[in-house]
């Protein structure tokens, strides 16, 4: 749970207007939350990207971001500072979360859309005390600039037109991530797919070719191929806290399943690892997803 908001921080929601601006990736909208005085949702071309509560940065509204929050919580002892890399910035939701829950952490955010970065910084400013550096670069280009063995945690949440770019889905991309991670470091990626889950199965096989330990978090309906949705892939060369992670995702407001071990291997159905030579972008979501 995040820290409570002070009464002095409240302001009438009716006095706050939405912000709309063209950015490199499309039409960005910042929509005020009627229920949380300083809560905002970021959309780009109608697709929800991030939710931020400036009074309570430890509050995670989106289900997939809450699941990534559990991964962050378990990546190191409670409250211990970490070195974190965020590929894909959005409204910097998870970087704010790390700064709030793990003070003194050092973080790098890589977000290609420089106009989006300016918009977010202007209307949803980062805490000046947080050690967060933002680079306006392509995610893979920015990852290449991270020193060897620097990161405790790498979180990938990159979408271009609601699709993950092909060059962020390959074994070569994961080689770069492993290079930047400490031996005990954790890689986590927000993936999206729908039936027949070809992309998701391929991403699991790709991660299995590069990391010793894997886990997947998703709604049961997504895993059964009944609907399009998010899945969080977690990978490391060190043991993952599977029991506690499973308990946390099962207790969420929208409970999820944690798959690992033989069940996860079977789920891939013999899919082959993806290389740069054959990589394609993740499938586009059906129009009904954002209605």
C-alpha positions as CSV (number, residue, x, y, z in Angstrom):
1,X,0.0,0.0,0.0
2,X,1.2,3.5,-0.7
3,X,1.4,6.4,1.6
4,X,-1.8,8.2,2.3
5,X,-2.6,11.6,0.7
6,X,-2.7,14.7,2.9
7,X,-5.9,16.8,2.9
8,X,-3.9,19.8,1.7
9,X,-3.0,18.0,-1.5
10,X,-6.7,17.6,-2.6
11,X,-8.2,19.8,-5.2
12,X,-11.5,19.8,-6.9
13,X,-11.5,17.4,-9.8
14,X,-13.9,19.6,-11.8
15,X,-11.1,22.3,-11.9
16,X,-8.7,19.9,-13.7
17,X,-9.0,19.5,-17.5
18,X,-7.7,16.8,-19.8
19,X,-4.5,17.6,-21.7
20,X,-4.2,16.6,-25.4
21,X,-1.0,16.9,-27.4
22,X,0.5,15.4,-30.5
23,X,3.6,13.5,-29.8
24,X,6.0,11.5,-31.9
25,X,4.0,8.3,-31.4
26,X,0.5,9.7,-32.0
27,X,-2.1,11.7,-30.1
28,X,-1.3,11.7,-26.4
29,X,-4.1,12.4,-23.8
30,X,-3.7,12.9,-20.1
31,X,-7.1,12.3,-18.5
32,X,-7.8,13.3,-14.9
33,X,-9.2,10.6,-12.5
34,X,-12.5,11.6,-10.9
35,X,-11.8,9.6,-7.8
36,X,-8.1,10.4,-7.0
37,X,-7.4,14.1,-6.8
38,X,-4.0,13.9,-8.6
39,X,-4.5,10.7,-10.6
40,X,-3.9,10.7,-14.3
41,X,-4.3,8.2,-17.1
42,X,-2.0,8.5,-20.2
43,X,-3.4,7.3,-23.5
44,X,-1.6,7.4,-26.9
45,X,-3.9,7.1,-30.0
46,X,-6.6,5.8,-27.6
47,X,-4.6,3.0,-26.1
48,X,-4.0,3.3,-22.3
49,X,-0.3,3.5,-21.6
50,X,0.1,4.5,-17.9
51,X,-1.7,5.6,-14.8
52,X,0.0,7.9,-12.2
53,X,-1.1,9.2,-8.9
54,X,1.2,12.1,-8.1
55,X,0.2,12.0,-4.4
56,X,0.7,8.2,-4.2
57,X,3.3,7.0,-6.7
58,X,3.2,3.5,-5.0
59,X,-0.4,3.1,-6.2
60,X,-0.5,0.9,-9.4
61,X,-3.9,1.0,-11.2
62,X,-3.3,-1.2,-14.2
63,X,-3.3,-5.0,-13.5
64,X,-0.1,-5.7,-15.5
65,X,1.7,-2.8,-13.7
66,X,0.6,-4.2,-10.4
67,X,2.1,-7.6,-11.4
68,X,5.3,-5.9,-12.4
69,X,5.2,-4.1,-9.0
70,X,5.3,-7.5,-7.3
71,X,8.3,-8.5,-9.3
72,X,10.0,-5.2,-8.3
73,X,9.1,-5.8,-4.6
74,X,10.7,-9.3,-4.7
75,X,13.8,-8.4,-6.8
76,X,15.8,-7.4,-3.7
77,X,15.2,-7.2,0.1
78,X,12.3,-4.9,1.1
79,X,13.2,-1.2,0.8
80,X,16.8,-1.9,-0.5
81,X,17.9,0.5,-3.3
82,X,18.4,-1.1,-6.7
83,X,19.8,-0.2,-10.1
84,X,16.8,-0.3,-12.4
85,X,16.4,0.1,-16.2
86,X,13.0,0.8,-17.7
87,X,12.7,0.3,-21.4
88,X,9.6,2.3,-22.4
89,X,8.7,5.3,-20.3
90,X,5.1,6.1,-20.7
91,X,4.3,8.3,-17.7
92,X,7.2,6.8,-15.7
93,X,4.8,4.9,-13.5
94,X,7.1,2.1,-12.5
95,X,10.2,4.3,-12.1
96,X,8.1,6.4,-9.7
97,X,7.1,3.2,-7.9
98,X,10.7,2.1,-7.5
99,X,11.6,5.6,-6.2
100,X,8.7,5.5,-3.7
101,X,9.2,1.9,-2.4
102,X,13.0,1.7,-2.7
103,X,14.5,5.1,-1.8
104,X,18.0,5.9,-3.0
105,X,17.6,3.7,-6.1
106,X,19.4,4.7,-9.2
107,X,17.3,4.4,-12.4
108,X,17.5,4.9,-16.1
109,X,14.4,5.2,-18.3
110,X,14.7,4.8,-22.0
111,X,11.8,6.3,-24.0
112,X,12.2,7.0,-27.7
113,X,9.3,9.5,-27.9
114,X,11.0,12.8,-26.9
115,X,7.8,14.8,-27.3
116,X,6.0,12.4,-24.9
117,X,8.8,12.8,-22.4
118,X,8.4,16.6,-22.5
119,X,4.7,16.3,-22.1
120,X,4.9,14.0,-19.1
121,X,7.7,16.0,-17.4
122,X,5.7,19.2,-17.9
123,X,2.3,18.0,-16.5
124,X,3.4,15.0,-14.3
125,X,6.8,16.1,-13.0
126,X,9.1,13.6,-11.4
127,X,10.2,14.0,-7.8
128,X,13.3,16.2,-8.0
129,X,14.9,14.0,-5.3
130,X,14.5,10.8,-7.3
131,X,17.6,9.5,-9.0
132,X,15.9,8.9,-12.4
133,X,17.6,9.7,-15.6
134,X,15.6,9.7,-18.8
135,X,17.1,9.0,-22.2
136,X,15.2,9.7,-25.4
137,X,16.5,6.8,-27.4
138,X,15.3,3.6,-29.0
139,X,15.0,1.0,-26.3
140,X,17.7,-1.4,-27.7
141,X,20.0,1.5,-28.4
142,X,19.6,2.8,-24.8
143,X,20.1,-0.7,-23.4
144,X,23.4,-0.9,-25.2
145,X,24.6,2.1,-23.2
146,X,24.1,0.4,-19.9
147,X,27.4,-0.8,-18.4
148,X,28.0,-4.6,-18.1
149,X,26.5,-6.0,-14.9
150,X,25.0,-2.7,-13.8
151,X,21.3,-3.5,-13.4
152,X,19.5,-5.4,-10.6
153,X,16.3,-5.1,-12.7
154,X,15.3,-4.5,-16.3
155,X,11.7,-3.8,-17.1
156,X,10.5,-3.8,-20.7
157,X,7.2,-2.2,-21.5
158,X,7.6,-0.9,-25.1
159,X,4.8,-0.4,-27.6
160,X,4.7,1.3,-31.0
161,X,1.1,1.6,-32.2
162,X,0.1,-0.9,-29.4
163,X,2.6,-3.5,-30.7
164,X,6.0,-4.5,-29.3
165,X,8.7,-3.7,-32.0
166,X,10.2,-6.8,-33.6
167,X,13.8,-5.9,-32.5
168,X,12.8,-6.1,-28.8
169,X,11.6,-9.8,-29.1
170,X,14.8,-11.6,-30.1
171,X,17.5,-13.7,-28.5
172,X,20.0,-10.9,-29.5
173,X,17.9,-8.4,-27.6
174,X,17.9,-10.7,-24.5
175,X,21.7,-11.2,-24.9
176,X,22.0,-7.4,-24.5
177,X,19.7,-7.5,-21.4
178,X,21.8,-10.3,-19.8
179,X,25.0,-8.4,-20.4
180,X,23.6,-5.4,-18.6
181,X,22.2,-7.4,-15.6
182,X,24.0,-8.5,-12.5
183,X,24.3,-12.3,-12.1
184,X,21.4,-12.1,-9.7
185,X,19.4,-9.6,-11.8
186,X,15.9,-9.9,-13.0
187,X,14.4,-9.3,-16.4
188,X,10.7,-8.6,-16.7
189,X,8.7,-7.8,-19.8
190,X,5.1,-6.8,-20.4
191,X,3.8,-8.9,-23.4
192,X,0.5,-8.8,-25.2
193,X,-1.1,-11.5,-27.3
194,X,-4.3,-13.3,-28.1
195,X,-5.4,-16.6,-29.6
196,X,-3.6,-18.7,-30.8
197,X,-0.9,-17.2,-28.5
198,X,1.9,-17.7,-31.1
199,X,3.8,-14.6,-30.1
200,X,3.6,-15.4,-26.4
201,X,4.8,-18.9,-26.9
202,X,7.7,-17.7,-29.0
203,X,8.7,-15.2,-26.4
204,X,8.8,-17.8,-23.6
205,X,11.0,-20.0,-25.8
206,X,13.3,-17.1,-26.6
207,X,13.7,-16.3,-22.9
208,X,14.3,-20.0,-22.1
209,X,17.1,-20.0,-24.5
210,X,18.9,-17.2,-22.6
211,X,17.9,-17.5,-18.9
212,X,18.0,-20.3,-16.4
213,X,14.8,-19.4,-14.5
214,X,11.4,-18.3,-16.0
215,X,7.9,-17.5,-14.8
216,X,4.8,-16.1,-16.5
217,X,2.0,-14.2,-14.9
218,X,-1.3,-13.7,-16.7
219,X,-5.1,-14.0,-16.4
220,X,-6.3,-17.5,-16.9
221,X,-8.5,-16.4,-19.8
222,X,-5.4,-15.1,-21.6
223,X,-3.4,-18.3,-21.0
224,X,-6.3,-20.4,-22.3
225,X,-6.4,-18.3,-25.5
226,X,-9.9,-17.0,-24.8
227,X,-9.1,-13.3,-25.1
228,X,-6.4,-10.8,-26.0
229,X,-4.5,-9.5,-23.0
230,X,-1.3,-8.9,-21.1
231,X,1.2,-11.4,-19.7
232,X,4.3,-10.6,-17.6
233,X,7.4,-12.7,-18.4
234,X,10.0,-12.9,-15.6
235,X,13.5,-14.3,-16.2
236,X,16.7,-14.6,-14.3
237,X,19.8,-16.7,-13.9
238,X,19.2,-16.8,-10.2
239,X,16.3,-18.6,-8.4
240,X,13.0,-16.7,-8.6
241,X,10.8,-16.2,-5.5
242,X,8.0,-18.3,-7.1
243,X,6.0,-19.2,-4.0
244,X,5.7,-15.6,-2.8
245,X,5.2,-14.2,-6.3
246,X,2.4,-16.7,-6.9
247,X,0.7,-15.8,-3.6
248,X,0.8,-12.1,-4.5
249,X,-0.6,-12.3,-8.0
250,X,-3.4,-14.7,-6.8
251,X,-4.4,-12.2,-4.1
252,X,-4.7,-9.2,-6.5
253,X,-8.1,-7.5,-7.2
254,X,-7.9,-9.2,-10.6
255,X,-6.2,-12.6,-9.7
256,X,-3.7,-14.0,-12.1
257,X,-1.9,-17.4,-12.6
258,X,1.8,-17.9,-12.2
259,X,3.2,-20.6,-14.6
260,X,6.7,-22.0,-14.3
261,X,8.8,-25.1,-14.7
262,X,7.4,-28.0,-16.7
263,X,4.0,-26.5,-17.1
264,X,5.5,-23.4,-18.7
265,X,7.7,-25.5,-21.0
266,X,4.6,-27.5,-22.1
267,X,2.8,-24.2,-22.7
268,X,5.3,-23.2,-25.4
269,X,4.2,-26.2,-27.5
270,X,7.6,-26.6,-29.0
271,X,7.9,-23.0,-30.2
272,X,11.4,-22.0,-31.4
273,X,13.4,-19.1,-30.0
274,X,13.1,-15.9,-32.0
275,X,16.1,-14.3,-33.6
276,X,16.6,-10.9,-35.2
277,X,16.4,-12.6,-38.7
278,X,12.9,-13.8,-38.2
279,X,11.5,-11.4,-35.5
280,X,8.2,-9.7,-36.1
281,X,6.2,-7.2,-34.0
282,X,3.7,-8.5,-31.5
283,X,0.1,-8.8,-32.9
284,X,-2.1,-5.7,-32.9
285,X,-4.9,-5.9,-30.4
286,X,-8.5,-6.1,-31.7
287,X,-10.4,-2.8,-31.7
288,X,-12.7,-4.1,-28.9
289,X,-9.8,-4.2,-26.4
290,X,-9.9,-0.4,-25.8
291,X,-13.6,0.1,-25.9
